Amino acid sequence: MSEPSPLTLHEDRTPAVWELLPAEQQPHWGAHPDLRDILGELRATPALTTAFDVRVLRHQLAQVALGHARLLQTGDCAEDLRECTPEHTAPKVEVLDELADRLTLHTGRPVVRVGRMGGQFAKPRSSPTELHEGQDLPVFRGHLVNAPEPTPDARRHDPHRMLTAYRASARVLRELDLRRTGPLGPWASHEALVMDYESSLVRRDDQTGAPYLASTHFPWIGERTRQPGLGHVELLAAMANPVGCKIGPSAAPEDVVQLCEALDPHRLPGRLTLILRMGVRAAETATPAIARAVRRAGHPVVWLSDPLHGNTVRTASGLKTRHLADAICEAATVRHVLEDEGLHVGGLHLETAAADITECVGGPVTGEHLVPERYETLCDPRLNPRQARELVDAVFG
């Protein structure tokens, strides 16, 4: 297998089209004196993934799109740079494998295993600032951008963090490579959010010449950054990776079809995954028209249910949480709606911790009063392994 070229798509550094377009949810590096050198160093780094592995994963996801396999995508909401070690990665992969084996048992299909890991360091946020003890601070945007501690220095956007994130991703990806001994070993995925970082990790497949995103195997675009014609969509549209896109209840069917045309113009099974995050109240009303429009347009997408992101609420004390019952209801509803449209749900996209945290209500966390007991997330609440098992069993059992 030949190694990918350690160069970006434009070797003379003529900006790629996606670098010239507006993009939402970007860091404000300011006039940082080291930014140019940092981007140059990232462009010269070894690829974190190979074009060969990207092709293998696309083939596996094609089997999901055709109904011959399932997909489980799970892991942390936001990865912690301090936990990108073999000791931390191993239990995350074990939870991924356990849930995937459970899904196989219920469906009788092999399950493609994709972790939210090895690069999930940047988060879109609904507000650029937050109030902490009377002080207005930039919001925490993930370890790739700033730090979670509520101080002005910690919340300053620092481009040096991109290099730290690259090195942390390399450690996790090495561990995943060691564990990918069989046909369904774990793959890496993250939201391709920070354009400076992702653009610097575009590489070429030396065999085909095609550009691919070498920061991960399976990048996705979020609900807040899926505007056709802007930077994120144009970047992923040009890449050879399998790609995903989050779809929320505000998406019009014609807009989703337009996204499909941009991201999957050749209508290839395994190329595009639509990750539905409707919320329990909108799942039944918003999903059918979107599913019908995509089916009529002839896009053989993987349909994935993300039953957590649309169901975030706050406890009486102000902590963000999610209710397992809502997540189960949404995932089951999406499954039934797709089946009624002659389609099938490919699997699940979950935020799941490897530890027995108490961030979501349900299962062993019997009420909101228990949520603060072990609340460790850097951003949004995650299921614990027992809750995730209960969800898989309820939706597919």
C-alpha positions as CSV (number, residue, x, y, z in Angstrom):
1,M,0.0,0.0,0.0
2,S,1.5,3.4,-1.0
3,E,1.6,6.2,1.5
4,P,-0.6,9.3,1.0
5,S,1.1,12.4,-0.1
6,P,2.0,14.7,2.8
7,L,0.7,17.7,0.9
8,T,-2.6,19.5,0.8
9,L,-4.8,19.6,-2.2
10,H,-3.1,22.7,-3.6
11,E,0.7,22.2,-3.3
12,D,1.5,25.8,-4.2
13,R,-0.9,26.9,-1.4
14,T,-3.4,28.5,-3.7
15,P,-6.4,28.5,-1.4
16,A,-8.8,25.7,-2.0
17,V,-12.4,26.8,-2.8
18,W,-13.6,25.8,0.7
19,E,-11.0,28.1,2.2
20,L,-12.4,31.1,0.4
21,L,-16.0,30.5,1.5
22,P,-17.7,31.7,4.7
23,A,-18.0,29.0,7.4
24,E,-20.0,29.1,10.6
25,Q,-18.8,28.3,14.2
26,Q,-15.2,29.1,13.6
27,P,-12.6,30.1,16.2
28,H,-11.4,33.7,16.5
29,W,-7.6,33.4,16.4
30,G,-7.2,37.1,16.0
31,A,-3.9,38.2,14.6
32,H,-2.1,35.5,16.3
33,P,1.6,35.7,15.2
34,D,2.1,32.0,15.1
35,L,-1.0,31.0,13.1
36,R,0.7,30.8,9.7
37,D,3.6,28.7,11.1
38,I,1.1,26.4,12.9
39,L,-0.9,25.8,9.7
40,G,2.3,25.1,7.8
41,E,3.4,22.6,10.4
42,L,0.0,20.8,10.2
43,R,0.2,20.7,6.4
44,A,3.5,18.9,6.7
45,T,2.4,16.3,9.3
46,P,1.9,12.6,8.4
47,A,-1.6,11.6,7.6
48,L,-3.6,10.2,10.6
49,T,-5.6,7.9,8.3
50,T,-4.8,6.2,5.0
51,A,-6.7,6.4,1.7
52,F,-6.9,2.5,1.7
53,D,-8.7,2.5,5.1
54,V,-11.1,5.2,3.8
55,R,-11.9,3.0,0.9
56,V,-12.5,0.0,3.2
57,L,-14.9,1.9,5.4
58,R,-16.8,3.2,2.4
59,H,-17.3,-0.4,1.2
60,Q,-18.5,-1.4,4.7
61,L,-20.9,1.5,4.8
62,A,-22.2,0.6,1.4
63,Q,-23.3,-2.7,2.9
64,V,-25.2,-0.7,5.6
65,A,-26.9,1.4,2.9
66,L,-28.0,-1.7,1.1
67,G,-29.4,-3.3,4.3
68,H,-26.8,-6.0,4.6
69,A,-25.1,-4.5,7.8
70,R,-25.8,-2.0,10.5
71,L,-23.8,1.0,11.9
72,L,-23.1,2.0,15.4
73,Q,-21.4,5.3,16.0
74,T,-20.7,6.2,19.7
75,G,-18.4,7.9,22.1
76,D,-17.8,11.1,24.0
77,C,-19.6,14.3,23.3
78,A,-16.3,16.2,23.4
79,E,-13.0,14.3,23.9
80,D,-10.6,15.4,26.6
81,L,-7.0,15.9,25.4
82,R,-5.8,14.5,28.7
83,E,-7.6,11.2,28.1
84,C,-6.1,10.3,24.7
85,T,-4.0,7.4,25.9
86,P,-4.2,3.7,25.4
87,E,-5.5,3.3,28.9
88,H,-8.4,5.6,28.2
89,T,-9.1,4.5,24.7
90,A,-9.3,0.8,25.5
91,P,-12.5,1.0,27.6
92,K,-14.2,3.2,25.1
93,V,-13.5,0.7,22.4
94,E,-14.8,-2.1,24.7
95,V,-18.1,-0.2,25.1
96,L,-18.3,0.3,21.4
97,D,-17.7,-3.4,20.8
98,E,-20.2,-4.5,23.5
99,L,-23.0,-2.4,22.1
100,A,-22.2,-3.4,18.5
101,D,-22.3,-7.1,19.5
102,R,-25.6,-6.5,21.2
103,L,-26.9,-4.8,18.0
104,T,-25.7,-7.8,15.9
105,L,-27.5,-10.2,18.3
106,H,-30.8,-8.3,17.8
107,T,-30.6,-7.7,14.1
108,G,-28.6,-10.7,12.8
109,R,-26.4,-8.3,10.8
110,P,-22.7,-7.4,11.1
111,V,-22.2,-4.0,12.7
112,V,-19.8,-1.4,11.4
113,R,-18.1,0.1,14.5
114,V,-17.3,3.8,14.5
115,G,-16.1,5.8,17.6
116,R,-16.6,9.4,18.3
117,M,-12.9,9.5,19.0
118,G,-9.5,10.4,17.7
119,G,-10.5,14.0,16.9
120,Q,-13.8,15.0,18.5
121,F,-12.2,18.1,20.1
122,A,-14.3,20.9,18.6
123,K,-17.9,21.7,19.4
124,P,-20.5,24.1,17.8
125,R,-22.3,26.2,20.4
126,S,-25.6,28.1,20.4
127,S,-24.0,31.2,21.9
128,P,-20.5,32.7,21.5
129,T,-20.4,33.7,25.2
130,E,-21.7,32.6,28.6
131,L,-22.1,34.3,31.9
132,H,-20.0,32.9,34.8
133,E,-20.2,34.6,38.2
134,G,-21.2,37.9,36.6
135,Q,-18.4,37.7,34.0
136,D,-19.1,37.4,30.3
137,L,-16.7,34.8,28.9
138,P,-16.2,33.1,25.5
139,V,-18.0,29.8,25.6
140,F,-15.9,26.6,25.7
141,R,-15.6,25.3,22.1
142,G,-13.7,22.1,22.7
143,H,-10.1,21.5,23.5
144,L,-9.0,22.1,20.0
145,V,-10.0,25.8,20.5
146,N,-9.8,26.7,24.2
147,A,-10.0,25.3,27.7
148,P,-13.1,24.6,29.8
149,E,-12.0,26.5,32.9
150,P,-14.1,29.6,33.3
151,T,-11.3,32.2,33.1
152,P,-10.4,34.7,30.4
153,D,-7.0,33.1,29.7
154,A,-8.4,29.6,29.5
155,R,-11.2,30.6,27.2
156,R,-9.0,32.5,24.8
157,H,-8.9,30.9,21.3
158,D,-5.4,29.5,20.9
159,P,-4.2,28.0,17.5
160,H,-1.4,26.1,19.2
161,R,-4.1,23.8,20.5
162,M,-4.5,22.4,16.9
163,L,-1.0,20.9,17.1
164,T,-1.8,19.4,20.5
165,A,-5.1,18.0,19.2
166,Y,-3.2,16.5,16.2
167,R,-0.8,14.7,18.5
168,A,-3.6,13.5,20.7
169,S,-5.5,12.2,17.7
170,A,-2.4,10.3,16.5
171,R,-2.2,8.4,19.8
172,V,-5.9,7.4,19.6
173,L,-5.7,6.5,15.9
174,R,-2.7,4.3,16.6
175,E,-4.6,2.4,19.2
176,L,-7.6,1.9,16.9
177,D,-5.3,0.6,14.2
178,L,-3.9,-2.0,16.6
179,R,-7.4,-3.1,17.4
180,R,-8.6,-3.3,13.8
181,T,-7.6,-6.9,13.4
182,G,-10.8,-8.2,11.8
183,P,-13.1,-6.9,9.2
184,L,-15.2,-4.9,11.7
185,G,-12.6,-3.3,13.8
186,P,-13.1,0.2,15.2
187,W,-13.0,3.3,13.0
188,A,-12.6,7.0,14.0
189,S,-15.0,9.8,13.4
190,H,-15.5,13.4,14.4
191,E,-17.3,16.5,13.4
192,A,-15.2,18.4,10.8
193,L,-15.8,21.8,12.4
194,V,-12.6,23.9,12.5
195,M,-11.8,24.7,8.9
196,D,-8.2,25.7,9.6
197,Y,-7.4,22.3,11.1
198,E,-9.4,20.1,8.7
199,S,-8.1,22.0,5.6
200,S,-4.5,21.5,6.7
201,L,-5.0,17.7,6.9
202,V,-6.3,17.2,3.4
203,R,-4.1,14.7,1.6
204,R,-4.0,12.9,-1.8
205,D,-4.4,9.2,-2.4
206,D,-1.2,8.4,-4.3
207,Q,-3.0,5.6,-6.2
208,T,-6.0,7.6,-7.4
209,G,-5.0,11.2,-6.9
210,A,-8.3,11.8,-5.1
211,P,-8.2,14.2,-2.1
212,Y,-9.3,12.8,1.2
213,L,-9.5,14.1,4.8
214,A,-6.7,12.5,6.7
215,S,-7.8,13.7,10.1
216,T,-10.3,10.9,10.5
217,H,-12.0,8.0,8.6
218,F,-15.5,9.4,8.8
219,P,-16.1,13.1,9.1
220,W,-19.5,14.6,9.6
221,I,-21.1,18.1,9.3
222,G,-23.3,19.4,12.1
223,E,-26.8,20.8,12.1
224,R,-25.4,24.3,12.5
225,T,-22.9,24.0,9.6
226,R,-24.7,22.2,6.8
227,Q,-25.4,25.2,4.5
228,P,-24.8,24.2,0.9
229,G,-22.3,26.4,-0.8
230,L,-20.5,27.3,2.3
231,G,-17.2,26.1,3.6
232,H,-18.0,22.9,5.5
233,V,-20.2,21.3,2.8
234,E,-17.7,22.3,0.0
235,L,-14.9,20.7,1.9
236,L,-16.6,17.4,2.5
237,A,-18.0,17.4,-1.0
238,A,-14.5,17.3,-2.4
239,M,-13.2,14.5,-0.1
240,A,-13.2,10.8,-0.9
241,N,-14.1,9.8,2.7
242,P,-17.5,8.6,3.6
243,V,-19.2,11.6,5.1
244,G,-22.2,12.3,7.4
245,C,-24.5,15.2,7.9
246,K,-26.7,15.9,10.9
247,I,-30.3,16.7,10.0
248,G,-32.6,18.4,12.5
249,P,-36.4,19.2,12.5
250,S,-36.0,22.6,10.9
251,A,-34.6,21.1,7.7
252,A,-36.9,21.4,4.7
253,P,-37.0,18.3,2.5
254,E,-35.8,20.2,-0.5
255,D,-32.8,21.5,1.5
256,V,-31.9,18.0,2.5
257,V,-32.1,16.9,-1.2
258,Q,-29.8,19.8,-2.1
259,L,-27.3,18.6,0.5
260,C,-27.5,15.1,-0.9
261,E,-26.8,16.5,-4.4
262,A,-23.7,18.3,-3.1
263,L,-22.3,15.5,-0.9
264,D,-23.5,12.5,-3.0
265,P,-23.8,13.6,-6.6
266,H,-23.1,10.2,-8.0
267,R,-25.5,8.4,-5.7
268,L,-23.1,5.9,-4.4
269,P,-24.0,3.6,-1.5
270,G,-21.8,4.2,1.5
271,R,-20.8,7.7,0.5
272,L,-23.4,9.7,2.6
273,T,-24.9,9.1,6.0
274,L,-27.8,11.3,7.2
275,I,-27.9,11.5,11.0
276,L,-31.4,12.4,12.1
277,R,-31.5,14.3,15.4
278,M,-35.1,15.4,15.4
279,G,-36.1,15.4,19.1
280,V,-38.8,13.1,20.4
281,R,-41.6,15.6,19.7
282,A,-40.7,16.2,16.0
283,A,-39.4,12.7,15.0
284,E,-42.8,11.5,13.8
285,T,-43.8,14.7,12.0
286,A,-40.5,15.8,10.5
287,T,-38.9,12.5,9.4
288,P,-41.4,11.2,6.8
289,A,-41.2,14.1,4.3
290,I,-37.4,14.1,4.4
291,A,-37.2,10.4,4.0
292,R,-39.6,10.5,1.1
293,A,-37.8,13.3,-0.7
294,V,-34.4,11.7,-0.4
295,R,-35.7,8.4,-1.6
296,R,-37.4,10.0,-4.6
297,A,-34.2,11.8,-5.5
298,G,-32.4,8.4,-5.6
299,H,-29.8,8.9,-3.0
300,P,-28.9,5.5,-1.3
301,V,-28.0,7.1,2.0
302,V,-27.4,5.4,5.3
303,W,-30.1,6.5,7.7
304,L,-28.8,6.9,11.2
305,S,-30.8,7.9,14.3
306,D,-29.2,10.3,16.8
307,P,-31.8,10.3,19.6
308,L,-29.9,12.4,22.1
309,H,-29.1,15.8,20.5
310,G,-32.7,16.9,20.1
311,N,-33.7,15.9,23.6
312,T,-31.5,18.1,25.9
313,V,-33.3,19.6,28.9
314,R,-32.1,21.2,32.1
315,T,-32.6,20.0,35.7
316,A,-34.0,22.2,38.3
317,S,-30.5,23.1,39.3
318,G,-29.6,24.1,35.8
319,L,-27.5,21.1,34.6
320,K,-28.1,19.9,31.1
321,T,-29.5,16.4,30.9
322,R,-31.3,14.0,28.7
323,H,-34.0,11.4,29.5
324,L,-33.4,7.9,28.3
325,A,-37.1,7.3,27.7
326,D,-37.2,10.2,25.2
327,A,-34.1,8.8,23.4
328,I,-35.7,5.4,23.2
329,C,-39.0,6.8,21.9
330,E,-37.3,8.9,19.3
331,A,-35.0,6.1,17.9
332,A,-38.0,3.7,17.8
333,T,-40.1,6.3,16.1
334,V,-37.5,7.0,13.4
335,R,-37.1,3.3,12.8
336,H,-40.8,2.8,12.3
337,V,-41.2,5.9,10.1
338,L,-38.4,4.8,7.8
339,E,-39.8,1.3,7.6
340,D,-43.2,2.8,6.7
341,E,-41.5,4.6,3.8
342,G,-39.9,1.4,2.6
343,L,-36.5,2.3,4.0
344,H,-34.5,1.0,7.0
345,V,-32.6,2.7,9.8
346,G,-29.0,1.8,9.5
347,G,-28.3,2.1,13.2
348,L,-27.5,4.6,16.0
349,H,-25.4,7.6,16.7
350,L,-25.0,8.0,20.5
351,E,-23.0,10.0,22.9
352,T,-21.9,7.3,25.4
353,A,-19.2,7.4,28.1
354,A,-17.1,4.4,29.1
355,A,-17.7,5.1,32.8
356,D,-20.7,4.9,35.1
357,I,-21.5,8.6,34.9
358,T,-24.9,10.0,35.9
359,E,-25.4,12.7,33.3
360,C,-28.7,11.3,31.8
361,V,-31.8,10.3,33.6
362,G,-33.0,6.7,33.2
363,G,-32.0,3.2,34.0
364,P,-29.7,3.3,37.1
365,V,-30.1,7.1,37.3
366,T,-33.6,7.0,38.7
367,G,-34.2,10.7,38.9
368,E,-32.8,14.2,38.2
369,H,-31.6,14.4,41.8
370,L,-28.9,11.8,40.9
371,V,-27.6,13.7,37.9
372,P,-25.0,15.8,39.8
373,E,-23.4,12.7,41.5
374,R,-21.0,11.9,38.6
375,Y,-21.4,14.7,36.1
376,E,-18.1,14.7,34.1
377,T,-18.9,15.8,30.6
378,L,-17.0,18.6,29.0
379,C,-20.1,19.7,27.1
380,D,-23.3,17.7,26.6
381,P,-24.7,14.8,28.8
382,R,-23.8,11.3,27.7
383,L,-25.4,7.9,28.4
384,N,-23.5,5.5,30.6
385,P,-22.9,2.0,29.3
386,R,-25.9,0.5,31.1
387,Q,-28.3,3.1,29.6
388,A,-26.8,2.6,26.1
389,R,-27.4,-1.1,26.4
390,E,-31.0,-0.5,27.5
391,L,-31.5,1.8,24.5
392,V,-30.2,-0.7,22.0
393,D,-32.3,-3.5,23.5
394,A,-35.5,-1.4,23.5
395,V,-35.1,-0.1,19.9
396,F,-33.8,-3.3,18.2
397,G,-34.7,-6.1,20.6
